[in-house]
Amino acid sequence: MNAIFNLFAILIGGYTVVNTLNLLLWSVGGLFGHADDVSIDSPPKTFRRILVLIPAYKEDTVIIDSVKANLQQTYPSDLYDLVVIADSFKAHTISELKQLPIKVVEVSFAVSSVSKALNAALMHFPVGSYDIAVVADADNHMAPDFLTRINAAFDKGWRVVQGHRIAKNLNTSVAILDAISEEVNNHIFRKGHRAFGFSSTLIGSGMAFELPILKKNLSQIQTIGGYDKDLEMRILQSKIPIGYLENAFIFDEKVQTSGMFERQRTRWVESQINQARLHLAQGLREGVNQNFDYVEKAIQTLALPRILLLGTITFSLIISLLLHKTWFAELMGVQLLLFLITLAIALPAYLRRLIGINELLMVPVLFFRFVRSVINFRQARGRFLHTTHGTDSEVIV
């Protein structure tokens, strides 16, 4: 029995040690690194034409407010266009959208997906019609200077950049924890990676591309969910670096209930597993070509999501204490301390101040919800799981 436990402990302990040290490395790097923002105080060399694509599925409740907010840009109004890609909208919403100074592309699919919607819309905008394509979610609100900052980054030679997605709402404990997760990701997987010379990760919205790069790579994507990760992998495979603009803010609605959290993570888990299947082997082979950016991102598909890592370490610590396995308890205790240090480094002070007893009690609830999402990840395979905004409802097509 001791031999079996020791083998299990070595496997679990080794996997969690690698995950914990990996997060700590990037978190410390984020302290000393810098993002790729450039000053917008001086006039740009070039004012580029920008296409803002907003794929939206049954988002009648939020789309009008989002469009009005996103039209408040300081960038010259004649040099950017908002395009709502309307999938399964009500007739009155379409009518109201067409009264606004935007473009509306109506789409319909047997099985909807963001990549299908974007590809369908991009057919209307050939290469040369715009210089930059920005992708935003239906609930996103770009800061007024967002497009100005995107243009400035492209002035400096960037071809793909990720903006700083930040929480728009902090109205529930789940929303606060989701906002914390987002900002920790920004510090570790964007700013931290850039500190060591690796590309920022993409996150599905607030992204900007040279139009030909988006059209070429997006047209090759067949997956239903997680298109942004597949897109990121294909761009890095082409050795095109991805920058991170910490001061280019785009406000995103965070999930508000544990049910919404589970549904969203079910989609994310399926996406991560799929990306490992599609890119891990090829990514490892790219080491021969010294494409270390692609190699690193491919290896990241094996990483354990943080809440699962925290739960695994905590439960292993409790079990080892109950079984009087001192060496394993010490290993897990050190890992738990390093994990908490990692979060403390990465977490902005304004969110740290919002953590109270309700948020702490919600953590184990979300852990078990995440475990369920791992068990049920096949629900998202070949189907479009759409998490609606502001409610606990879900549409599965």
N, C-alpha and C positions, 0 to 999 in steps of 0.2 A: 504493500500500500504506500509506503514511504517513497519507493522508487517511482511509482506512478505520479504521486503528488509532485515530486521533485522535477520530473520531466515536464509535467503540465506547468509548473511554476517557472521553469527555465524558458519555455516557449512563450508564455504570456508575458513574463517579465522582460524578456529580450525584445519582444514586439513593442511593448509600451515604453521601454527605455528609449528605443530609436525614435518613436513618435514624440516623446516628451523633449528629448534633446534637440530634435529637429525644430520644434516650435520655439524653444528657448533661443536657439541660434538666430532665427529670423527676427524674433522679438527684440533681442539685444541689438541686432543690426539696424532695426528701425529707429533706435535711439540716436544712432550716429550717422545714419544716412540722410538723404534728402530726396524729395520728389523732383519732378521734372518741370515744375511750373516756371514760367518766364514772366517778366514784368509786362503789364498791359498799359503802363503809363505813357509810353511812346506810341505814335501811330505805327501800325503794322506795315511791313514791306508790301504785302499783298492782302487785299480783301477777297477771300475765296467765297465761292458760292457754296452754301451748305444746305444739304437735304436732311431734315429731321424726320426720321421714320418712327411712327408710333403704332406698332402692332397691337390690336385690341380685340379680345374675344368676349362678347356679351358684357362689355364694360359701360353700359348705358348710364349707370349711376355716377360715374366719376369722370367720364371723358370730357364733358363740356367744361367743367371747372379746370381740368388739367390743360386743355387747349388754351383757355383764356389766360391761365397763369404762364404758359410757355410762350405766349405771344408778347410777353413783357420784356423782351431782350433789348439790351443796349446796342447789339450788333445791328448794322443797317438793315432795315426791314425789307429792302428790295434785293438783299443778297442771301436770304434764307427762306425756305418754305417748310411749313409743317405739313406732314402727310399722315393722316389717320388711316390705317389699314383696318377697315371695319369688317369684322367677321361675326355674323349672326347678331347684328344690331337690330333694334326696333326701328320701324319706319320713321317715327317722329324724331328719334335721335339723329338719324341720317339727315333728315330735313333740317334740323337745327344746326348740325355740323356744317351743312352746305351754306348756311347764312354767314358763317365766319370766314375770315380771309385765309383759308387753308385749302389744301387739296384732300379729297376723300377718295380712297380706292376701296371699293367693295369686293370682298372675296368670300368664297364658300367652298368647303372641302368635306369629303366624306369623313375624314379624320383630320381635325385641325391641328396645326402646330405653328409655333412662331416662325420657324425657318421657312415653312411653306408660304406663310403670309408675307414675309419679307421678300422672298424670291418672286412671288407674284407681283408685288408692288414694284420691285426693281426692274421688271420688264418694261415699265412705263418710263424709265429714266435711264437712257443709254449713257455709256461712258462719254464724258465730255459735257454732259448737261449740268453736272455739278462737280465740284472738286472734292468735297468732304461729305460723307454720310454719317450721321449721328443716329444711334438707336436708343430710344427711351421707352419705358413701360407706360401703360395707359394711365397709371396713377402718379407718375413722376412729375415733379415740378422743377424745371431747370432754374437755377439762380439767374438773375438778370444778366450777369456778365459771363455766363457759361460758354456761349458760343464765341464770345470775344477771346476767352482764354484758350478755347480749342484752336481757334485760328492762329493765335500767337504761338502755340506749340508747333503747329505745322509750319509756321515761319522759320522755326529753328531746325526743321528737317525731319520731325517725327512724321511717321506715316500711319501709325496706329497708336491711340492713347486711350486710357481708362480714366474717367473722371472720378470724383470723390462722392460716392453714394452715401447718403446720410439719412437718418430717420426723420420722417415727416411727423410721426405721431409717437407719443410716449404715454398713452392713455390707459394701458393695462400692464400687469406684471409681465405677461408674455411679450408684449410689444417692447418693454424695456430690455428684457433679456435678448430679444431678437436684435434690437439696436446695438446692444453690447457685442453680440456675435459679429455683426456687420463691421463695427469699428475695430474690433480685434483683427478681423480679416484684413481690413485696410492697412493696419499697422504691420502685420506679419507678411501677408501674401502680396502686398503691393509696395508699401514703403520699405519694408524689410528686404524684400527681394531686390528692389532697385539699389539698395545700399551695397549689395554684393555684386552688382552688375547684371543680375538676372532680370528678365522681363516681369512686368506686373501681370497679375492674372486678370482676366476679363470676368465680368459679373452680370452680363445679360442686359444691362442698361447703363446709360451714361457713357457709352463707348463711341469712339469716333475713328473712322477709317478713310483712307483714300478710296474713292468710290470703286475704282477697278479692283482693289484688293478685296473689298467686301463682296462684290459681284462674283468674282472668280471663286473664292473659297466657299461662299455660302451656297453656290450652285451645286457643290459636291456633297452637301450634307443631306443625309437620308434619315437621320434619327428624329424621333418625335419630340423627346425632351432633351434638355441639356445641350442645345445647339451652340450656346456660347462657349462651352468647353471644347467641343469639337472644332469650332471656328478658331479658337485660340491655338489648339494643337496644330492645325493646318497652317496657320500663319507662322508659327514658330518653326515648323518643319521647313518653311521657305526661308528661314533665317532673317525674318523681319522682326525687329525688337518691338516691344510694347511698353510705352511710357505710362507714368502715373501722374496725374495732375491733382495734387492735394487741395488746391484752392479753387478748383472747378467743381462747385457743389451741385449735386442733383438730389432732390429730396424724394424719398421713397417711402411708401406706406408699409409699415411693418405688420406682420401677422398679429392678431389681437387675442386669439384663443388657442388653447392647447390642441383643439381639433384641427384648426387651420395649420398650426405648426406641424402636426403629424402628416397631413396631406402634402404640404410643401416638401417636407423632408423625404417622404416616400419617393417623390419625383427626383429629388436630388440624389438619393442613394442609388436609384436605378441608373441615373446619368453617370455617376462615378464608376459604377461597375461596368457600364457600357464603354466608357472612355478607356478603362483599363484593358478591356477586350480589344478595342480598336487600335490603341496607340502604345501600350506598354512594350510589346516586343519590338516594334519599329523604333520606339524611342530609345531603347537600350542599344539597338544597332547603330543609331545615329551618333553614338559616342565615337565611333571610328571616324566620322566626318567632323569631329570636334564641335558638333552642334549641341553644346552642353545645356543651352536654354531649353531645348526640346527634351533632352534627356531628363533634366530635373523635373519638368512638368509631368512627364510620363511617370516618373517614380512617385510623384505626389498622388497619383491615382490609388496608390496602396495605403495612403495615410488614413488613420482612424479619425473620424469626425470628433471634434474636441469634447462634446458632451458624452460621447461613448467612451472616449479615453478617460475622462474624469470618473465616470461611473465604474469602468473596469478597474482603475487604480484603487478607488475607494472600496469596492466590494472585495477585491483581492486583499487589501489591507485588513479588512474586518475578518475575513475567513482565516487569514494567516494568524491573526491574534487569537481567534477562537481555537485554532488547532495548535497553538504554541509553536508556530514555525517562525522562529525569531529572525532568521536571515532574510526570509521572504517579506516579513513585516517591515524590516528595516529598509529593504529595497523599495517597497511600495511607499513607505513613509517619506523617503527622500524624494521619490518621484512626485508625490503629492505636493510637497513643498516647492519643488522646481516648477510644477504646473501652475501653482498659485502665483509664484514670482513672475512667470511668463505673462499671465493675465494682468497682473498689477502693472507691469511695464507697458503693455499694449493698450490698456484701457484708459480713455480720456477721463480727466477729472470730473467733467460735468455728468458723465454717466455713472461714475463711481459713487457720486453723492446720491444717486437715485436708488441704490441698492438697499433694500430694507428687509424685514422679516418675511414679507409676502413674496418677494423675489427669491429669497433663499429657499423658501418652502416650495416654490414652483420648480426649482432645478430638478429634484428627483422625479417630479411629475413629467417634465419634458424628457428626462432620460428614458423613462419607460415608454413614453410616446415614440421616442426615436428608435428604441428597440423594436417596437411594433412596426415602424416604417421599414426597418431592415427585413423583418420577417415577411412583410407584405409588399416588398419592392416590385414584385412581378405585376402588381396592379397597374403600374405605370408603363409597362412594356407594351409598345404598340398602341397605346391609348393616350389621349390628351387629358391629363389631370389639370383642371383649371381651378386655381384658388381664387375665389372672389374676394373683393375688398370690403372690409368693414363688417362682414358677417361670418357665420360659421357654416355657410352653405358651400356646396361643392358640386361642380358639374363634371361628370366623367363621360367622355364621348367614345 
